Amino acid sequence: MTTRRKRAGFSGVEISRGGFLHALPRRPRRRPIYNLFRRIEEPDLVCAVPNDFPVPAFLASGAWSYAGSVCAASEPPPGFRAEMAEHGAETCGFHLFHQLPAAVSPPRRRVTARAI
């Protein structure tokens, strides 16, 4: 006989007769396509809305412009975290984040050989 219990961090835990715990597999994560909207006056402020969610009313105020979309297969913009976007979408229907500047590669150091 087994029973199922809900535990933090697991979608479920199965306890067997011997008292052993067996973690049940998690549900696969949903990786939606996000529509991105950029604030016109603050271009580094971006709002991500899942493609299958309604667009929040504040984005239609004229202060925001459409900036493209991002999906699991594409390279996300710097500062976008899929886990945070998923959590934000579940709680309020959108996710706000600051787009970080693209990583700048450090300048190459010139190596010169010296004769000894």
Contacts in CASP RR format, 6 or more apart in sequence:
PFRMAT RR
TARGET T0000
AUTHOR 0000-0000-0000
METHOD contacts of the structure
MODEL  1
MTTRRKRAGFSGVEISRGGFLHALPRRPRRRPIYNLFRRIEEPDLVCAVP
NDFPVPAFLASGAWSYAGSVCAASEPPPGFRAEMAEHGAETCGFHLFHQL
PAAVSPPRRRVTARAI
1 17 0 8 1.000
2 14 0 8 1.000
2 15 0 8 1.000
2 16 0 8 1.000
2 17 0 8 1.000
3 14 0 8 1.000
3 15 0 8 1.000
4 12 0 8 1.000
4 13 0 8 1.000
4 14 0 8 1.000
4 15 0 8 1.000
4 24 0 8 1.000
5 12 0 8 1.000
5 13 0 8 1.000
5 15 0 8 1.000
6 12 0 8 1.000
6 13 0 8 1.000
7 13 0 8 1.000
10 23 0 8 1.000
10 24 0 8 1.000
10 26 0 8 1.000
11 24 0 8 1.000
11 25 0 8 1.000
11 26 0 8 1.000
11 27 0 8 1.000
12 23 0 8 1.000
12 24 0 8 1.000
13 21 0 8 1.000
13 22 0 8 1.000
13 23 0 8 1.000
13 24 0 8 1.000
14 21 0 8 1.000
14 22 0 8 1.000
14 23 0 8 1.000
14 24 0 8 1.000
15 21 0 8 1.000
15 22 0 8 1.000
16 22 0 8 1.000
29 86 0 8 1.000
30 86 0 8 1.000
31 71 0 8 1.000
31 72 0 8 1.000
31 82 0 8 1.000
32 50 0 8 1.000
32 51 0 8 1.000
32 52 0 8 1.000
32 71 0 8 1.000
32 89 0 8 1.000
33 50 0 8 1.000
33 51 0 8 1.000
33 69 0 8 1.000
33 70 0 8 1.000
33 71 0 8 1.000
34 48 0 8 1.000
34 49 0 8 1.000
34 50 0 8 1.000
34 51 0 8 1.000
34 69 0 8 1.000
34 70 0 8 1.000
34 71 0 8 1.000
34 80 0 8 1.000
34 85 0 8 1.000
34 95 0 8 1.000
35 48 0 8 1.000
35 49 0 8 1.000
35 50 0 8 1.000
35 51 0 8 1.000
35 55 0 8 1.000
35 66 0 8 1.000
35 68 0 8 1.000
35 69 0 8 1.000
36 46 0 8 1.000
36 47 0 8 1.000
36 48 0 8 1.000
36 66 0 8 1.000
36 67 0 8 1.000
36 68 0 8 1.000
36 69 0 8 1.000
36 70 0 8 1.000
36 77 0 8 1.000
37 46 0 8 1.000
37 47 0 8 1.000
37 48 0 8 1.000
37 49 0 8 1.000
37 55 0 8 1.000
37 59 0 8 1.000
37 64 0 8 1.000
37 65 0 8 1.000
37 66 0 8 1.000
37 67 0 8 1.000
38 45 0 8 1.000
38 46 0 8 1.000
38 47 0 8 1.000
38 64 0 8 1.000
38 65 0 8 1.000
38 67 0 8 1.000
38 99 0 8 1.000
39 45 0 8 1.000
39 46 0 8 1.000
39 47 0 8 1.000
39 63 0 8 1.000
39 64 0 8 1.000
40 62 0 8 1.000
40 63 0 8 1.000
40 64 0 8 1.000
40 65 0 8 1.000
41 63 0 8 1.000
43 99 0 8 1.000
44 98 0 8 1.000
44 99 0 8 1.000
44 100 0 8 1.000
45 96 0 8 1.000
45 98 0 8 1.000
45 99 0 8 1.000
46 67 0 8 1.000
46 77 0 8 1.000
46 80 0 8 1.000
46 96 0 8 1.000
46 97 0 8 1.000
46 98 0 8 1.000
46 99 0 8 1.000
47 56 0 8 1.000
47 59 0 8 1.000
47 64 0 8 1.000
47 94 0 8 1.000
47 95 0 8 1.000
47 96 0 8 1.000
48 70 0 8 1.000
48 80 0 8 1.000
48 85 0 8 1.000
48 89 0 8 1.000
48 94 0 8 1.000
48 95 0 8 1.000
48 96 0 8 1.000
48 97 0 8 1.000
49 55 0 8 1.000
49 56 0 8 1.000
49 59 0 8 1.000
49 89 0 8 1.000
49 93 0 8 1.000
49 94 0 8 1.000
49 95 0 8 1.000
50 85 0 8 1.000
50 89 0 8 1.000
50 93 0 8 1.000
51 69 0 8 1.000
53 89 0 8 1.000
53 93 0 8 1.000
53 94 0 8 1.000
56 93 0 8 1.000
56 94 0 8 1.000
58 64 0 8 1.000
70 76 0 8 1.000
70 77 0 8 1.000
70 80 0 8 1.000
72 82 0 8 1.000
76 82 0 8 1.000
77 99 0 8 1.000
78 99 0 8 1.000
78 100 0 8 1.000
78 101 0 8 1.000
78 102 0 8 1.000
78 103 0 8 1.000
79 97 0 8 1.000
79 98 0 8 1.000
79 99 0 8 1.000
79 100 0 8 1.000
80 97 0 8 1.000
80 99 0 8 1.000
81 97 0 8 1.000
84 95 0 8 1.000
84 97 0 8 1.000
85 95 0 8 1.000
85 97 0 8 1.000
87 95 0 8 1.000
88 94 0 8 1.000
88 95 0 8 1.000
89 95 0 8 1.000
END
